[in-house]
Amino acid sequence: MPTALTVCTMAQVLPLYAWTTLSNRDEGVDAVHSIQADEAIEAAEQFGLSLNIAVDQPVSLAGFFGCAGFGSEGVGMVEVFTLQEQRARTSQAYVRSAVGERLRFTGYDLTVAGESKTLTVTQRDDYSGLVVRTRLTRFGSVPAITVTNTVTNESLVPVTLTVISSLLVGIGSSESDLAETTIALGESEWLAEGRWREQPLRDVVPYLNLRFHGQDGRGRFARTSHGAWSTGEHVPAGVLTRHDDRTAMAWQIETSGAWYQEVSQRAQGAVLGLFGPTDAEHSFAHQLAPGASFESVPATVAVVAGGRDAAIGALTQYRRAIRLGRPADAALPVIYNDFMNTLMGEPTTEKLLPLIDGAARAGAEYFCIDAGWFADPTIGDWWSTIGEWREATSRFSNGLDEIIDAIHTAGMRSGLWLEPEIVGAVSPAATELPDEAFFQRHGVRVREHDRFHLDFRHPAAREHLDRTVDHLVETYGVSYFKLDYNINPGVGTDLSASEPGDGLLGHTRAFRDWLIAVQERHPKVLFENCSSGAMRMDSSLVSVSHLQSTSDQQDYRLYPPIAASAPVSMPPEQCGNWAYPVAGWSEEETGFSLVAGIMGRLYLSGFLNELDATQFGLVQSAVAVHRSLRDDIATSLPFYPTGLPGWDDDILSLGLQMSDGSALVAIWSRGDAGASRHLDLPLPLSANAVVAEQVFPPVASHPEWAVTSTEGEPVVDVPAGTAARILRFRVS
């Protein structure tokens, strides 16, 4: 006999959390909150933000810096998923979480520290006892906000978090708004880093006519990382641009671990969701004991009027504002590294001494000895032996001291390659360090490509690298470290963690803290961030490093799209672009290989000592030009006059808007031999009439490319074949 249906209230259901005494607020408390809500809204307006705070819904970011189209009163700015509860409404997107929909405003706080201001908005879910404090920080007048959420368990039992958002932002107010919006996202892989592409948003989120159905969509367009290479497949950033008013929003997720971003649809537009690690994608969970807290990874959004390039420029300004600066990096020195297309990890005394002489004569200021300096060549490849970090005396006839002394005598500072998070499977360090200092899964060390992965949460791992750096600095006078990261160990470690993704996040945060601390101990030493090129080219590490290797790409014809796109992800002056001319190349090929370095951070390599006089003169000219421009590059803003570079484009360009009002533009031609092409070059200059000057290569040895004007915009005659130029445009 069928039983009657029973409708249960939430209180009658088996409790998911422990109830707290704060689950029922009285009218007096609500009145105080109403006053604080008005004050919080006023405080947000000082930031350029519009907050919507109501008694019956979560707090939402309704607007940014007076720009329309981004931000919505119907989108709560925080989502929290727990093991006890996921969504209030089912879908595949990380929206409409049960906890997130129950969050209600309880207070705010405003703090000022130097140029930065932070507004902290507190919300509480009375049912779960979870409290979320959202910190919104603005640096000076830069139109960007960094957001971090801290979740505190104020219930009486443990609560397991499975997803905590960094930020959610509404896109438009109707489905038709999405048809007027483009999205730019970056794909990446080894040797093909930062391949940005812009396309209509409707190409990735189809029109569903949700108003007809009276409910939100259930799908998502998502990009995510896998494992520990934060930029191994996709870049944790993007740009949305509205075509009707050219309002644009650029964003980045600031973690060197796992991350996730998505666009989901609702009846009133769409939602951009930015996240750190998630349960389904990254095996993440974090158990919160009563009274404990957990902090999300930061995310930053910049919103401007002026289109895609203006938003990238605002994010560039923000990145400079948060960068950990060191006096040693103020000069933006030119670095020579012996690896790329040169020694490839096999340095010896006989090979290095001619390179040192060539680098010094070319004008390099630092010389870095790359991989292999620690590996005995008689026992095989260095790959599985790293981790002890002591010189291989068999490589150097009179020891590493002689090489370092030669570098210093030549007037350069010395550098060495390290891979600090890795220990080779046959390295003595693999047995000397405790098992607890390594990534583990189910009690077994994680092993990837004959290597183990250190866990920087463990003091033995940090102490091992502290001793390494201290020894190399104090014994040899090393002033530069190239920090590499050449394996992807998977989702993480479950040792001392709720799930492997929780362990990976803990390690990445500990490694970043170590990197900051070692620089505080050695303030005159520079640190480069590298990861098989740029497989970990994220803002979290770039902001505490001095420069970033942009690729391992050895084909000079494939490097321009990488170098041209790199400033979308980092300030131009941190883009370590390789320049490795080869003996026997033509003058055009030699100049082509040097242009990328001049436009970022010139990172020399190659057998410079084998170049003929003409080629070597071009290298010296490139170094001199870069030195004359580097201070201006460090205050410039990138722009893309011919659009974001395509991987297979015959012609690519990168512009740098300089603080003096001029524009520096690099143009690469990779087409086959044939007729020249006319390139329209829109510039962000304040007047139509401009004067063009060829900055590199020298006019004396390389013919100028003709520049004319059409309706006030420059038109450049670009020859077919392999050639490149750097032009500077000034208002006439």
N, C-alpha and C positions, 0 to 999 in steps of 0.2 A: 504494500500500500504506500503510495508516494507520500513523502513528508512535506509539510508546508515550508516554504522558503522563509528564512529568518534574516531580516535586515539588521546588521550589527553596526554599532557606532565604533569609532576608532578605539575608544576606551574599553569596549567589550571584547575586542580582538585580543588574542594572545599577545602580551606586550613584547614589542621588538626592542625596546630600550628600557632602562630604569627610569621611572617617573621622578621628577624633581619638584621641589616645593615652589619653583618659579614658573610652573606651568600655567598658572592663572594670575594675570596682572589685574590690579584694580584700576579704577578710573583715575586716581591720583597719579599713579605711575604713568598712565597713558598721557595725561596732561603734560607732565614733565618731558616725556618723549616728544610730544608735539612741539614744544618750545625748542628742544634740541634739534629736531628735524629742520625747523626754519633756520636755525643758526648754521647747521651743516650745509644747507642749500646755499646760504650766503657765502660761507667759506669756500665752497666749490666754485662759485662764480669768480672768486679771486684767482682761481687756478685757470679759468677759462672753460670750466666744465659746467654742465647742467645735470644736476641730480634730480631724480624723481623719487620722493619718499612719501609713502602712503601707509596708513595703518593696516590695510588689508592686502598688501602685496610686497614682494621683495624690493629692495632698492635697485634702481636701474640707472645707467648712464644714458641720459636723454640727448646729450649733445656735447661736441668738442669744439672749443675755440671759435665759436660763432659760425661754424661750417655746417651746412645742412647735409642730410643724407645718411649720416652715420650716428648711431645711438637711437635708442627707442625706449619709450616708457613701458612697453610690454615685455621687455627682455631683462630678467634679473641678471646682475653682473656676476653672480657666483652660482656654480653648480657643485653639489656635493653628493657623491654616490657612496653608499656604505654596503658592507656585506649583508646588513639587515634589510636595507631598502635600496632599490635602484631608481627607476623612473616612476613618476606619478602618472605618466602617459607613455605607453610603449612606443618605441621607435628604434632605429639603428644609430641615431645621433646621441651625443652626450648633452641633451637638453631636457628640460622638464623633469629634473630629478625631484624625488619626493622631498628630500631635505631642503633643496634649493627653493622649491615653491612655498615652503612654510617659513622661510627666513623672514624676520621682521626687524626693522630698525630699532636699536636700543640706545645708541649714543654715538658720539664722534670725538675726535681729538685733532688739534692742529698744532704742528711743530714746524719751526724754521731753523735750519742749520746752514749758515753761509748762504750760498746761492740757491739751495734746494729748499722746497717746502713740501711737507707731507701731511695729507689729510687722511686720517684713519676713521673709517666708518665701521661700526660694530652692529652685527645682526645676530639674532638668536632664533633657533628652532626650539620652541618649548617642548615639543613632543620627544625629540631625541636628546635634548640637552646639549646639542652642539652649538658653539658660538663661533662666528666667523668675523675676523677683523681684517678688513680690506684696506691696505695701505696704497694710496695714490700719491706718487711723488713727481714733482715737476722741477726741472733744473733750469733756473734762470728764466729767460723768456722763450726758450725753445718750445715750440708747439707740440710737445710730446709728453705722455704720461706713462710712468712705469707702475705696474700693478702687481701686488703680491697679496695672497690670502693666507691667513693663519687660522687654522681650525683648532679649537680647544674643546676637549670633552669635559663638560660640566655635569654629566650624568653620574650614576653610581656604579656603572658596569663598563667594561671595555667595549669600545666601538672600533670596528675595522673599516678604515677608509679604502675604497677601491679606485676612486677617481676624485680629484679636486681640481677645479678649473683654475687657470691663471686669469682669464678674462673672457667675457662674452659681450659682443657688441652687435646691436641691430643694424641691418643694412636695408635702407629704404623703408617705406611705409606701405608698399603695395607690390604685388607681383609685377606690375608694369615697370616699376623702378629698376628691377633686375635686368630688364632688356636694355637699359641705358648705362650698364656698368660693365667694365672690363676687369679681369683679374690677371695679375702677373705673378707667376710662381717659378721657383728655380729647381731644376733637377740637377743631380750631381752623380758622379762616380769617379773612380780612379782614372786620371788622365783626361777627364772631361768634366771638370768641376764647374759649378755655377752656371748651368745652361738655362738662362731665364727666357721665358716665353709669355707673351701677353695675348689674351684671347677674351672673347665675350664671355661674361659670367654664364649666360644662357647655354654656352657650349658644354658646361659641366653640371649645371642644375637645370633640368628641363622644366618647361612650363606645365603646371599641373592643374591650373584653374582651382586652386584651393578654396577660394571664396564660394564657389559653387558647392563644394563639399562641406563647407562650414567647419573645417578643422585644419590643423597644421599637417605638413608632410611627415613622412616617416623615414625618409632616406637621408643620405649625406654624401657630400663630395669631400673626401678626406685625403690628407697626406700625413705620413708618419715616418719616424725613424725605426730601424730595426737593430737591436744590439747597441754597441757602444760607439759606433761611428755616427755622430750626430748629424753630419752632412754627407754620409756615404751614399745616399740615394736622393734625398730631397733637402732643400734648404729650409730651416725653420723660420721662415719669413715670407712676406708677400706684399702686394700692393693692390688695392681696389681703387678704381677711378670711375667717377660718374661723368658721362659725356655731356650732360645738359649744362652743368655749371662748373665742370672740371675740378670739383672737390675730390680729393684723394686721401686715402688712409694707407699708410705703410706700417707694418708691424714686424716684430721679431719675438721669438721665444728664447729666453736666455738660460740655456742649460747646455752642458756638454754631454749630457746623458740622453735618456729617452724623451721624446716629445710627440705631440699629436696636434693637428689642426684640421678644422672642418668648416664647411659651409652647409647649413641645413635650411630648409624652407619652412615658412609659416604663412598663414593667410595674409599677414601684413608685412610681406617682404621676406627677409632671410636673416640668419644669425651666423656670425663668425665666432667660432669657439676656439680658444687657444688653451692648450693643456701641456703639462709635463707628462710623466709616465701614466699609463692607464692599465686597467686590469686585463682587458681582452688583448690589447696590442703588445703589452710589455711585461706581462706576469707581475703586475704591481699590486701590492696591498700593504697597508701600514696600520698596525694595531695601535689604537690610542687608549692607554690606561686612563682611568678617571683622573682628571686634572692635567693630563698631558696635552701637548700641542704638536701640530705638524704644519710646516710652511710649504706652500706651493712654489713652483719655480716662477721667477718673474717673467712678465711679458710687457712689452712696450708698444704703444701705438702713437703714431704721429699723424695728425689730421690737418690738412692745409687746403687753401684754395690755390689752384695753379697747376694741377695735374700730377701725373706720375713722378716726373723728375723733381718737382717741388717737394713731394712727400719723401722721396729718397734723400733729398738734401736736408730736410728737417731731421730725419733719422741719423744722417751723418753728423749733424751738429750735436745731437743727443749722445751719440757714441763717443764723440770727443769729450763731452762734458763728464762722462762717467769713467773715462779711461784712467787707469792707474799709471800716472806719469812718473818718470824717473829722470833726474838730471842727466844721467848718462845717455839718454835717448834724445835729448833736446836738439842735438846736432843732426839727427837723422842720418847716421853714417852709412856710407856705401860699403857693402859686404861682399867679399869674394868667398865662395864655397867650392871645395874641390870635387864635389860629387857629380853633378849633372853633366852627362856627356863627357866626363873627364875621368877621374879615378874610380868612380862607381864603387866605393867602399873598399878599395885596395891601396891605401896610402903607404908609401915607403919614403925613406930619406931621399933616395935618388929621384923619385918622382915628384916629391914635394918642393924641393929647393928651387927648381926652375919655375914652378908655378908661383911660388912666393915672390920671386923677382919680377915676374910678369905682372902679377896683381898689384904690386907696389908701384911699378912704373905706370900702370894704367890709372892709378889714382885711388885704389881701394883703401879703405881706412880700417877694416877688420878682415882677418883671414880665418875662416873656420875650417878645421879639419873634420871631415864628415865621418861616416861609419867606417869601422874596421880598425881604428887606431888601437883598440884594446884586444884584438883577436890575433892569436898565433897562426900565421898562414900555413904552418906545417901540420895543423890538426884539423883542417877543413874550414868550411864556411863559418862566418861569424854569427850567423842567424840564431843558432841554438845555444851559443856560448855566452851571450851578453848577460850582464847583471852584476858582475864583480867590479867593473869599471877601473881596472888597473892597466897601465900601458903594456902593450905587447912588445917587449924589448927586441924580439927577433925581427920586428918590422923596421926598426930604426938603428942604424949602425952605431950611433953614439947616444942612443936614448931619445925619448920624446923631448927632453930638455933642449937638445940641439935645435930641433925644429921650432919649438916655441921661441927660443932665443933669436933664431933667424927671422921670424915674423916680427918680433919687437925691434930688432936691429934695422929692419927695412922700414920702420916707422909706422907699422900697423899694430893693432891690438889682436890678441889671439882668441880663438874660439874652438869648442869641441862639440861633437854630436853626442847626445844622450837619448836613451829611450827609458825614461825613469820608471814607468809603470810595469815594465816587463822584465822577467828573468828567464833566460834560456833554460831548456830542460836539462842540459848537461853543464850548466854553470855551477860553480861551487856555491854560489848564493842560494841555489835551489834547495840545497840540503842544510845550509847554515841558518836560514831563516825559518821560523816556526810555521807549521801548516796554517795557523790562524791568520798569518799575514798575507795569505793568498786567497783569491776567489775560489769558492767551493760550491758544489752542488751535491746534496745528499751525502755529505761527508767526504767527497772526493774532490781533489783539486781540479779546477777547470784547465784543460790543456788544449791549446789551439796552435796548430802549425809548429809543434815542438817548442812551445813556450808556455810559461805560467804567467798569470796576471796578479800583480800585487794589489792589495786592498789598503788604501791609504787611511782607512779608519783605524787601522792597527798601528800602534806606536812603533813597532819594529820595522814596518815598511817605511815610515817617514824618517826614522832615525838612520836607516840604511842610506837613503838618498841625501839626508843632511850631511852625513859623513862624506859621501861621494863628492858633493858640491864643495864642501869646505876644503877637502883635500886637494881638489883640482885648482881651486882658486888660490889657496895658500902655497901649494907646492910649485905650480907652474905660472901663476899670475894670469890665469884665464879670465877674460872679460866678457865672454859671450857663450851662451849655450843654445844649441839647436835641439829643442825637445821634440822628439818624434813619437809616433804611436802607430804601429804597423800591423796590429791584429784586431779583430773584432771578436771578443770572447763570448758573445751571445747576450742573453737577457740580464746576466748579472751573477750575483752570489746570494745564496740563501743563508749563509752563516751570519748569525746575529742580525737577522732581518726577517720580517714577516713573509716576504716573497723575494725572488731574485731581483725583480725590478726595484724593490725597496733598497736592496743592498747596492745595486748599481748607482742609484741616486745618491746614497750616502757616500759611496766612494768618490763620485765626481765632485761632490761638494767638498770633501776632505782634500782631494787633490788640488782644487782651486785654492783652498785655504793654505795648503803647503806652498803653492807657487807664490802667493802673496807674502807669506812669512819668509821664504828664502830670499826674496828681493829686499825685504826690510833688513835682513841680516847682511846682504851684499848689495847695497844700493847702487854701486857703480858697475854692476854686471847686467848685461842685456840678455833677455830670454826670448827666443823665437818659438812660436807655436807652429807645429807641423804634425801631419798625420797621414803618412803615405801621400804627401802633397797636401790636400785640403779636405780630408775626410772628417775632420773635426774642426771646421771653420765656423764656429758659433760665437756669438757675442760674449758668452760667459767666459771663455778662455781668451778671446782676442782682446777683451777689455783689460786683462791683466798681463798681457804680453806686449812686446815692443814691435813685433811685426809678425805676419802670417805668411807662410809659404803658400802660394796660390795653386801649385800643381807639381806633379812629377813628370809632366808631359815633356818628352825629349824632342818631338818634332816641332821645329820652330814655326812651321806654317800652321800648326794646330793651336799654338799658344795664344794668338790674338783674341779669340772669343772668350777665353778664360780670363785673360788680363783685363779686357774691356768690361766684362761683367763683374769682376771682383768688387769694385766700389759700391755695388748694390748691397753687399754683405758687410763691408767694413770701410773705415776711412781710407782714402787713397794712399795716404802716407804709410799705411800699414800693409799695403799690398806688396808682398815680396815676390816680384815678378822676375823670373830667371832671364838672363841674357847670356847666351853661350855661343858666341861666334866660332866658326870652324875654319881652319886653314883651307884655302882654296875656294872659298865662297866668293861670289862676285861682290862688288861694292853695294849693290842694291840688297842682296841677301844679307850681308853683314849689317847694314843699317836697319833692315827690317827686323832682325833679331834683337836689336837694342832698343827699339821704340817703346816696347811694353815696359821695360825697366825704368825708363826715364819718366813715364807717366804715373809710376807708383813709388815703390821703394826699390831702387836699382840693386839687383842681386846677381852679381857677376859669377860666371863659371866658364869652363872651357880651357883649352890649352892656349892661353893668350901668348905664351912664349913662342908658339909656332906660327903665329900670324905674320903675314908680310907687313911691310912698313905702312902701306895704305890702309890695310885692315886695322892694324894696331892704332893708327892715327884716328880712325873712326871710333874705336873704343875710348880712347882718351877724350875725344870730343864729346861722346855721350856722357862720360863721367862729369866733365866740366859743365855741360848743359844741365845735367841733373842737379849738380851742386848749386847752380845758379837759380834753380827753380824750386828746390825742395822746401824751403820755408814757405813759399807761396802755395805749393801743393798741400802743405799741412793746414792751410786755412781755406782751401778750395772746396767747392761743392760739385759733385759729378752730375753730368747730364748726358742725354743720349739723342743727339740731333737727328740721327737716321733710325731711331728705334733701338730697342734692346737687341744686342748682337745675336744673330742666329749661328748655330754651329757650322753650317755649311755655306754661310753668306760669302759671296765673292768680295764684297766691300764691307768693312766694319769701321765703326768710329766710336770714340770715347771723348767726351768733352769735360773740361774742368773749368768751372766758373771761378775766376780769381777775384780776390778781395779788392783789387784795383780797378775792377770793372771790365777787364779784358777776358777773353775766353781762349783757353788752350785746347786744341783739338788734335787728336791722333787719328789718322786715317790709314787703314791697311788695305792693300789690294792683293787678292789671292787668285784673281781670274787667270785664264789662259791667255797666251799671247794673242793680240788682235787690236781692235780699235779701242781708243780711250772712251770713258763713259763720263757723263755729266752727273755730278752728285749735288743735289740740293742740300744745303746745310743750314737749317734754321738755328739761330743762336739766341741765347737769353741776354742780348745786349739792349741798352736803352735807346739806341738810335739805329736808323736803317743803314746809313753810310758807314762802312767799316773798312779798315785797312788790314791786309793780311801780310804776315811776316813768316817766312820759313825758319823755324827754330832748329830743326834737326831733320835730316843730315845737313852738313854745311852746304851752302849754295855753291861754294867754289868747286865742289866735287860732285854734287847731285843737282840735276836741273830742277828748277822750281816748277811746281804744278800751277797751272794757270787758274786764277780766281777771278770770276766776273760776278755780276750781280743781276738778279731777276726780282723785280718788285721789292727791292731792298734787302733781299736775302742772298748770301754768298752762294755761288755755284762753282764747284771745284772740278776741273778736268782731271780725272783719275785714270792713269794709264793702265792697260791690262798687264797681267804678269805679276810677279812678286816684287812689291815695292811698298814703302810706307813713308809717311811724312808726319811731322808735328808742326802745326801751324798755330800762330797766335794772332787773334783778331782783336783789334782795338777800334774804338769809335774814332772816326776821322775828325 
